[in-house]
Amino acid sequence: MNIARSSEIDYLTINKVEGKPITGSANVKPLLKGENMTILEMNYHLGAISPMHLHNHETLLYVIEGKVQVTVGTEKFVLNAGDACHQPEGEEHNVEALTESTFLEIKSPAPSLEQFLGIS
């Protein structure tokens, strides 16, 4: 069994998503990667916006704290702490931090971070 302790993992800076630059300041903690999924802790500072993009994996997003606006296709949703959404594989989407926000993303199949995020 593998475990992850968020307090022992450093945030990495996100520069791009699927090769497109991110607006504002955002970070990621890669918590755990299994054979078919991965879980990431994301921190978006107020005003951070990922570009509209799509992946060859699906994502479940769960807001721990803060408020984000998620666009999936042509629909926009405001999510608060305790809310979750599904971002289907192959559908354009993005996330915008309306406040300082922390959320989890569970992705399946597990992508390589280097493939879809420009991190440093």
GROMACS elastic network, one bead per residue, 0.5 to 0.9 nm:
[ bonds ]
;  ai    aj funct       b0    kb
    2    32     6  0.78181   500
    3    31     6  0.85373   500
    3    32     6  0.73987   500
    4     7     6  0.88427   500
    4     8     6  0.79973   500
    4     9     6  0.81402   500
    4    31     6  0.57305   500
    4    32     6  0.63283   500
    5     8     6  0.54531   500
    5     9     6  0.68286   500
    5    31     6  0.75466   500
    6     9     6  0.52713   500
    6    10     6  0.79793   500
    6    29     6  0.75874   500
    6    30     6  0.89676   500
    6    31     6  0.67737   500
    6    41     6  0.81419   500
    7    10     6  0.78042   500
    9    29     6  0.65438   500
    9    30     6  0.78930   500
    9    31     6  0.75008   500
   10    28     6  0.84982   500
   10    29     6  0.63614   500
   10    30     6  0.88024   500
   11    27     6  0.57319   500
   11    28     6  0.52978   500
   11    30     6  0.81123   500
   11    41     6  0.86063   500
   11    42     6  0.84548   500
   11    43     6  0.84017   500
   12    26     6  0.86121   500
   12    27     6  0.53470   500
   12    28     6  0.52569   500
   12    29     6  0.62847   500
   12    30     6  0.84999   500
   12   119     6  0.61267   500
   12   120     6  0.57405   500
   13    25     6  0.77276   500
   13    26     6  0.61521   500
   13    28     6  0.65064   500
   13   118     6  0.81482   500
   13   119     6  0.53395   500
   13   120     6  0.52876   500
   14    17     6  0.77075   500
   14    21     6  0.89172   500
   14    22     6  0.74172   500
   14    25     6  0.75828   500
   14    26     6  0.55469   500
   14    27     6  0.52260   500
   14    28     6  0.66797   500
   14   117     6  0.63752   500
   14   118     6  0.56937   500
   14   120     6  0.68554   500
   15    19     6  0.88951   500
   15    20     6  0.83984   500
   15    21     6  0.59526   500
   15    22     6  0.57887   500
   15    23     6  0.85407   500
   15    25     6  0.82995   500
   15    26     6  0.78446   500
   15    27     6  0.87258   500
   15   117     6  0.70171   500
   15   119     6  0.57187   500
   15   120     6  0.75613   500
   16    19     6  0.54737   500
   16    20     6  0.50784   500
   16    22     6  0.51592   500
   16    23     6  0.88630   500
   16    50     6  0.78928   500
   16    51     6  0.83753   500
   16   116     6  0.77172   500
   16   117     6  0.53201   500
   16   119     6  0.73381   500
   17    20     6  0.52918   500
   17    21     6  0.64501   500
   17    22     6  0.66641   500
   17    50     6  0.67671   500
   17    51     6  0.69902   500
   17    52     6  0.88227   500
   17    53     6  0.72908   500
   17   115     6  0.89920   500
   17   116     6  0.55267   500
   17   118     6  0.64508   500
   18    21     6  0.84881   500
   18    51     6  0.87751   500
   18    53     6  0.66336   500
   18    54     6  0.75683   500
   18    55     6  0.77005   500
   18   115     6  0.73239   500
   18   117     6  0.61054   500
   18   118     6  0.79556   500
   19   115     6  0.86938   500
   19   116     6  0.68835   500
   19   117     6  0.72536   500
   19   118     6  0.71361   500
   20    50     6  0.83643   500
   20    51     6  0.64279   500
   20    52     6  0.85706   500
   20    53     6  0.80302   500
   20   117     6  0.89457   500
   20   118     6  0.87699   500
   21    50     6  0.76062   500
   21    51     6  0.69094   500
   21   118     6  0.83614   500
   22    25     6  0.77430   500
   22    26     6  0.79439   500
   22    48     6  0.73063   500
   22    49     6  0.60243   500
   22    51     6  0.60010   500
   23    26     6  0.84693   500
   23    47     6  0.77054   500
   23    48     6  0.53898   500
   23    49     6  0.50276   500
   23    50     6  0.63826   500
   23    51     6  0.76029   500
   24    44     6  0.83179   500
   24    45     6  0.72945   500
   24    46     6  0.79692   500
   24    47     6  0.61273   500
   24    49     6  0.65092   500
   24    50     6  0.86973   500
   25    43     6  0.86480   500
   25    44     6  0.63607   500
   25    45     6  0.56182   500
   25    46     6  0.80443   500
   25    47     6  0.79106   500
   25    48     6  0.54458   500
   25    49     6  0.83276   500
   26    42     6  0.74282   500
   26    43     6  0.56954   500
   26    45     6  0.59927   500
   26    48     6  0.62702   500
   26    49     6  0.83172   500
   26    50     6  0.87419   500
   27    41     6  0.83870   500
   27    42     6  0.57960   500
   27    43     6  0.51012   500
   27    44     6  0.64105   500
   27    45     6  0.85049   500
   27   119     6  0.84067   500
   28    40     6  0.65322   500
   28    41     6  0.56793   500
   28    43     6  0.62799   500
   28    44     6  0.87055   500
   28   119     6  0.83691   500
   29    39     6  0.88108   500
   29    40     6  0.56462   500
   29    42     6  0.63745   500
   29    43     6  0.84266   500
   30    33     6  0.77727   500
   30    38     6  0.78877   500
   30    39     6  0.66269   500
   30    41     6  0.65127   500
   30    42     6  0.86666   500
   30   113     6  0.83529   500
   31    38     6  0.76760   500
   31    39     6  0.57165   500
   31    40     6  0.54183   500
   31    41     6  0.67107   500
   32    37     6  0.85355   500
   32    38     6  0.56842   500
   32    39     6  0.54885   500
   32    40     6  0.72794   500
   33    36     6  0.79309   500
   33    37     6  0.60621   500
   33    39     6  0.65024   500
   33    40     6  0.88006   500
   33   110     6  0.68145   500
   34    37     6  0.52445   500
   34    38     6  0.58991   500
   34    39     6  0.87409   500
   34   110     6  0.71559   500
   35    38     6  0.82253   500
   35   109     6  0.78807   500
   35   110     6  0.69452   500
   36   107     6  0.84257   500
   36   108     6  0.57502   500
   36   110     6  0.52537   500
   36   111     6  0.88547   500
   37   106     6  0.68128   500
   37   107     6  0.53635   500
   37   109     6  0.50179   500
   37   111     6  0.78553   500
   38   105     6  0.80675   500
   38   106     6  0.56213   500
   38   107     6  0.53027   500
   38   108     6  0.66895   500
   38   109     6  0.76616   500
   38   110     6  0.50704   500
   38   111     6  0.75764   500
   39   104     6  0.68221   500
   39   105     6  0.56642   500
   39   107     6  0.64700   500
   39   110     6  0.85955   500
   40   103     6  0.83387   500
   40   104     6  0.55941   500
   40   105     6  0.51327   500
   40   106     6  0.64222   500
   40   107     6  0.82077   500
   41   102     6  0.70747   500
   41   103     6  0.59175   500
   41   105     6  0.65187   500
   41   106     6  0.89900   500
   42   101     6  0.80822   500
   42   102     6  0.55532   500
   42   103     6  0.52527   500
   42   104     6  0.59597   500
   42   105     6  0.72616   500
   43   100     6  0.76313   500
   43   101     6  0.57327   500
   43   103     6  0.66244   500
   43   104     6  0.88855   500
   44    47     6  0.78300   500
   44    48     6  0.56545   500
   44    49     6  0.80029   500
   44    68     6  0.88451   500
   44    95     6  0.89789   500
   44    96     6  0.79102   500
   44    97     6  0.58460   500
   44    99     6  0.83011   500
   44   100     6  0.61388   500
   44   101     6  0.53056   500
   44   102     6  0.64596   500
   44   103     6  0.84239   500
   45    48     6  0.55796   500
   45    97     6  0.64515   500
   45    98     6  0.86092   500
   45    99     6  0.69803   500
   45   101     6  0.63628   500
   45   102     6  0.86767   500
   46    49     6  0.89438   500
   46    96     6  0.83470   500
   46    97     6  0.52642   500
   46    98     6  0.58372   500
   46   101     6  0.73458   500
   47    96     6  0.65855   500
   47    97     6  0.52807   500
   47    98     6  0.61487   500
   47    99     6  0.72357   500
   47   100     6  0.81767   500
   48    95     6  0.81581   500
   48    96     6  0.57381   500
   48    97     6  0.54058   500
   48    98     6  0.82125   500
   48   100     6  0.88861   500
   49    94     6  0.72781   500
   49    95     6  0.57696   500
   49    97     6  0.65044   500
   50    53     6  0.81141   500
   50    93     6  0.87104   500
   50    94     6  0.53920   500
   50    95     6  0.55003   500
   50    96     6  0.65262   500
   51    93     6  0.79999   500
   51    94     6  0.58610   500
   51    95     6  0.78818   500
   52    71     6  0.81999   500
   52    72     6  0.89357   500
   52    92     6  0.59102   500
   52    93     6  0.51864   500
   52    95     6  0.83495   500
   53    90     6  0.88876   500
   53    91     6  0.78918   500
   53    93     6  0.56132   500
   53    94     6  0.65860   500
   54    57     6  0.85565   500
   54    88     6  0.88156   500
   54    89     6  0.72029   500
   54    90     6  0.53437   500
   54    91     6  0.54936   500
   54    93     6  0.63541   500
   54    94     6  0.86132   500
   55    58     6  0.72384   500
   55    59     6  0.89796   500
   55    88     6  0.85896   500
   55    89     6  0.58894   500
   55    90     6  0.54571   500
   55    91     6  0.74537   500
   55    92     6  0.80106   500
   55   116     6  0.79590   500
   56    89     6  0.53983   500
   56    90     6  0.57182   500
   56   108     6  0.89625   500
   56   109     6  0.82637   500
   56   111     6  0.84738   500
   57    87     6  0.89583   500
   57    88     6  0.74905   500
   57    90     6  0.73153   500
   57   107     6  0.64020   500
   57   108     6  0.53979   500
   57   109     6  0.55917   500
   57   110     6  0.75147   500
   57   111     6  0.73059   500
   58    86     6  0.75324   500
   58    87     6  0.58314   500
   58    90     6  0.78286   500
   58    91     6  0.89194   500
   58   106     6  0.82563   500
   58   107     6  0.56955   500
   58   108     6  0.55720   500
   58   109     6  0.73725   500
   59    85     6  0.83490   500
   59    86     6  0.58814   500
   59    87     6  0.50267   500
   59    88     6  0.65419   500
   59    89     6  0.74765   500
   59   105     6  0.62756   500
   59   106     6  0.55040   500
   59   108     6  0.66773   500
   60    84     6  0.70871   500
   60    85     6  0.58376   500
   60    87     6  0.62661   500
   60    88     6  0.85710   500
   60   104     6  0.79808   500
   60   105     6  0.55934   500
   60   106     6  0.51236   500
   60   107     6  0.65983   500
   60   108     6  0.88692   500
   61    83     6  0.83915   500
   61    84     6  0.53638   500
   61    85     6  0.53436   500
   61    86     6  0.64128   500
   61    87     6  0.77226   500
   61   103     6  0.67567   500
   61   104     6  0.56217   500
   61   106     6  0.65667   500
   61   107     6  0.88550   500
   62    79     6  0.86646   500
   62    81     6  0.78840   500
   62    82     6  0.68134   500
   62    83     6  0.59181   500
   62    85     6  0.67761   500
   62   102     6  0.88610   500
   62   103     6  0.54340   500
   62   104     6  0.51235   500
   62   105     6  0.65743   500
   62   106     6  0.85323   500
   63    66     6  0.71346   500
   63    67     6  0.75398   500
   63    68     6  0.79556   500
   63    79     6  0.69961   500
   63    80     6  0.62887   500
   63    82     6  0.56377   500
   63    83     6  0.56776   500
   63    84     6  0.62968   500
   63   101     6  0.75593   500
   63   102     6  0.62654   500
   63   104     6  0.64227   500
   63   105     6  0.89070   500
   64    80     6  0.81125   500
   64    82     6  0.61210   500
   64    83     6  0.81738   500
   64   101     6  0.76151   500
   64   102     6  0.55100   500
   64   103     6  0.50116   500
   64   104     6  0.71629   500
   65    80     6  0.70700   500
   65    82     6  0.77166   500
   65   100     6  0.79269   500
   65   101     6  0.54413   500
   65   102     6  0.52472   500
   65   103     6  0.68313   500
   66    79     6  0.84618   500
   66    80     6  0.60225   500
   66    81     6  0.58309   500
   66    97     6  0.79122   500
   66    98     6  0.76680   500
   66    99     6  0.55300   500
   66   100     6  0.56260   500
   66   102     6  0.64770   500
   66   103     6  0.83831   500
   67    78     6  0.69738   500
   67    79     6  0.56443   500
   67    81     6  0.66850   500
   67    96     6  0.87286   500
   67    97     6  0.63237   500
   67    98     6  0.54142   500
   67    99     6  0.54414   500
   67   100     6  0.73738   500
   67   101     6  0.60185   500
   67   102     6  0.86471   500
   68    77     6  0.82578   500
   68    78     6  0.57703   500
   68    79     6  0.53584   500
   68    80     6  0.66995   500
   68    95     6  0.65777   500
   68    96     6  0.54411   500
   68    98     6  0.51707   500
   68    99     6  0.70129   500
   68   100     6  0.87181   500
   68   101     6  0.69444   500
   69    76     6  0.67073   500
   69    77     6  0.55448   500
   69    79     6  0.61764   500
   69    80     6  0.89349   500
   69    94     6  0.82862   500
   69    95     6  0.58060   500
   69    96     6  0.51062   500
   69    97     6  0.65169   500
   69    98     6  0.67079   500
   70    75     6  0.82574   500
   70    76     6  0.56951   500
   70    77     6  0.52227   500
   70    78     6  0.63432   500
   70    79     6  0.73595   500
   70    85     6  0.84494   500
   70    93     6  0.71429   500
   70    94     6  0.57734   500
   70    96     6  0.64403   500
   70    97     6  0.88895   500
   71    74     6  0.67077   500
   71    75     6  0.55818   500
   71    77     6  0.63338   500
   71    78     6  0.88557   500
   71    92     6  0.80702   500
   71    93     6  0.51239   500
   71    94     6  0.53075   500
   71    95     6  0.65457   500
   71    96     6  0.85063   500
   72    75     6  0.54273   500
   72    76     6  0.65150   500
   72    77     6  0.81914   500
   72    86     6  0.86342   500
   72    87     6  0.65118   500
   72    88     6  0.83386   500
   72    91     6  0.69340   500
   72    92     6  0.60606   500
   72    94     6  0.68831   500
   73    76     6  0.82412   500
   73    91     6  0.61645   500
   73    92     6  0.53178   500
   73    93     6  0.59482   500
   74    92     6  0.86180   500
   74    93     6  0.85830   500
   77    85     6  0.88482   500
   78    98     6  0.87725   500
   79    82     6  0.80809   500
   79    83     6  0.54955   500
   79    84     6  0.70509   500
   79    85     6  0.82368   500
   80    83     6  0.55562   500
   80    84     6  0.85243   500
   81    84     6  0.86027   500
   81   101     6  0.87000   500
   81   102     6  0.87144   500
   81   103     6  0.83970   500
   87    90     6  0.87525   500
   87    91     6  0.71182   500
   87    92     6  0.83811   500
   87    93     6  0.70600   500
   88    91     6  0.56938   500
   88    92     6  0.85504   500
   88    93     6  0.89172   500
   89    92     6  0.86526   500
   96    99     6  0.89199   500
   97   100     6  0.64160   500
   97   101     6  0.61658   500
   98   101     6  0.78102   500
  106   110     6  0.86213   500
  107   110     6  0.57280   500
  107   111     6  0.73390   500
  108   111     6  0.73850   500
  110   113     6  0.89511   500
  111   114     6  0.85281   500
  111   115     6  0.71571   500
  111   116     6  0.76405   500
  112   115     6  0.52140   500
  112   116     6  0.70120   500
  112   117     6  0.85518   500
  113   116     6  0.56921   500
  113   117     6  0.55104   500
  113   118     6  0.79267   500
  113   119     6  0.78493   500
  114   117     6  0.55049   500
  114   118     6  0.63396   500
  114   119     6  0.70676   500
  115   118     6  0.79515   500
